[in-house]
Amino acid sequence: MSAMENMAIVRRVVDALNKGDVSILDEVCSVDFAYHNPIGPDMDREGLKKAQAMMSMAFPDRHIVVADMFAAEDRVATRATVRATHRGELWGVPPTGKEMAFSSFIIDRFKGDKIVEEWQMTDFLGLMRQLGIVKLPQ
């Protein structure tokens, strides 16, 4: 697969997640897919599907806006902003109705036409501040 074809696959994932459709992950992620996130344990494809479904329930109007996307060899790097309204429980926090915006940086590694590994760095501190879970000192 070319770098452009890999970027097209990542854009399909973004489009599907914007519609709340996590089934795209079955199509584009390999069976031995590994997801790496610094705040929790690594996940397989099913774990990522559950995490994305949880985010879709908490933020049913979630919209991922891709700001930058670059590809080289077998990797695609994406910088995105997620905008959403908190309308469902998340991490024990009941819906607040607040509009949220937080950034995410993702690197996907491909083997053939499948994503085999993903590293994601999301501004969860910013999200937790907006939810009222974390307050920074003044």
C-alpha positions as CSV (number, residue, x, y, z in Angstrom):
1,M,0.0,0.0,0.0
2,S,1.2,3.5,-0.7
3,A,1.4,6.3,1.9
4,M,-1.6,8.0,0.2
5,E,-3.7,4.7,0.4
6,N,-2.8,4.4,4.1
7,M,-3.9,8.0,4.7
8,A,-7.2,7.2,2.9
9,I,-7.8,4.3,5.3
10,V,-7.2,6.6,8.3
11,R,-9.6,9.2,6.9
12,R,-12.3,6.4,6.5
13,V,-11.8,5.6,10.2
14,V,-12.2,9.2,11.2
15,D,-15.4,9.5,9.0
16,A,-16.9,6.3,10.6
17,L,-16.0,7.4,14.2
18,N,-17.7,10.7,13.5
19,K,-20.9,8.7,12.8
20,G,-20.4,6.6,15.9
21,D,-19.6,3.5,13.8
22,V,-16.9,1.5,15.5
23,S,-17.4,-1.5,13.2
24,I,-14.9,0.1,10.8
25,L,-12.2,-1.1,13.2
26,D,-13.0,-4.8,12.3
27,E,-12.4,-4.0,8.7
28,V,-9.2,-1.9,8.9
29,C,-7.4,-3.2,12.0
30,S,-5.5,-6.5,11.9
31,V,-6.6,-9.4,14.2
32,D,-3.3,-8.9,16.2
33,F,-3.8,-5.1,16.4
34,A,-2.1,-3.3,19.3
35,Y,-3.2,0.1,20.7
36,H,-0.8,2.0,22.9
37,N,-2.0,4.9,25.1
38,P,0.1,6.3,28.0
39,I,-2.7,6.5,30.5
40,G,-3.8,2.9,30.4
41,P,-2.9,-0.6,29.5
42,D,-2.4,-1.6,25.8
43,M,-5.5,-2.8,24.1
44,D,-6.4,-5.1,21.3
45,R,-8.9,-4.3,18.6
46,E,-11.9,-5.3,20.8
47,G,-10.6,-3.1,23.6
48,L,-10.3,-0.1,21.2
49,K,-13.8,-0.8,19.9
50,K,-15.1,-0.7,23.5
51,A,-13.2,2.5,24.3
52,Q,-14.5,4.2,21.1
53,A,-18.0,3.1,21.8
54,M,-17.8,4.5,25.4
55,M,-16.6,7.8,23.9
56,S,-19.5,7.8,21.4
57,M,-22.0,7.2,24.2
58,A,-20.5,10.0,26.3
59,F,-20.2,12.4,23.3
60,P,-22.9,11.4,20.8
61,D,-22.2,14.5,18.6
62,R,-18.4,13.9,18.7
63,H,-16.7,15.3,15.7
64,I,-13.0,14.6,14.9
65,V,-11.5,17.4,12.9
66,V,-8.2,16.4,11.2
67,A,-5.7,19.3,11.3
68,D,-2.7,17.6,9.9
69,M,-2.0,14.2,8.4
70,F,1.4,12.9,7.1
71,A,2.5,9.5,5.9
72,A,5.8,7.9,5.3
73,E,6.5,4.3,4.5
74,D,4.2,2.2,6.7
75,R,3.1,5.0,9.1
76,V,0.5,7.7,9.2
77,A,0.6,10.5,11.7
78,T,-2.5,12.5,12.5
79,R,-3.1,15.6,14.6
80,A,-6.8,16.2,15.3
81,T,-9.2,18.1,17.5
82,V,-12.2,16.4,19.0
83,R,-15.2,18.6,19.5
84,A,-18.3,17.3,21.4
85,T,-21.0,17.8,23.9
86,H,-20.9,15.7,27.1
87,R,-24.3,14.0,27.0
88,G,-23.5,10.6,28.5
89,E,-21.7,9.3,31.6
90,L,-17.9,9.1,31.3
91,W,-15.6,7.8,33.9
92,G,-18.4,8.0,36.5
93,V,-19.1,11.7,35.7
94,P,-22.8,12.2,34.8
95,P,-23.6,14.3,31.7
96,T,-22.8,17.9,32.1
97,G,-24.1,19.3,28.8
98,K,-20.8,21.1,28.4
99,E,-19.2,21.5,25.0
100,M,-15.7,20.1,25.0
101,A,-12.6,20.3,22.7
102,F,-9.4,18.4,23.1
103,S,-6.5,17.4,21.0
104,S,-5.1,14.1,19.9
105,F,-2.0,12.9,18.2
106,I,-2.0,9.5,16.6
107,I,0.5,7.3,14.7
108,D,-0.8,4.3,12.9
109,R,1.5,1.6,11.5
110,F,0.3,-0.5,8.6
111,K,1.1,-3.9,7.3
112,G,-0.5,-4.3,3.9
113,D,-3.9,-2.8,4.0
114,K,-4.4,-3.2,7.8
115,I,-3.5,-1.1,10.8
116,V,-1.4,-3.3,13.0
117,E,-0.4,-0.8,15.7
118,E,-1.5,2.6,16.9
119,W,0.1,5.0,19.4
120,Q,-2.2,7.8,20.6
121,M,-1.5,10.8,22.8
122,T,-4.8,12.5,23.8
123,D,-5.1,15.6,26.0
124,F,-7.0,13.7,28.7
125,L,-6.0,16.3,31.3
126,G,-7.7,19.0,29.2
127,L,-10.7,16.8,28.9
128,M,-10.8,16.0,32.6
129,R,-10.5,19.8,33.4
130,Q,-13.5,20.5,31.1
131,L,-15.5,17.8,32.8
132,G,-14.7,19.2,36.2
133,I,-12.8,16.1,37.4
134,V,-9.5,18.0,37.7
135,K,-9.0,21.5,38.9
136,L,-5.6,23.2,38.4
137,P,-4.2,25.4,41.1
138,Q,-4.7,29.2,40.6
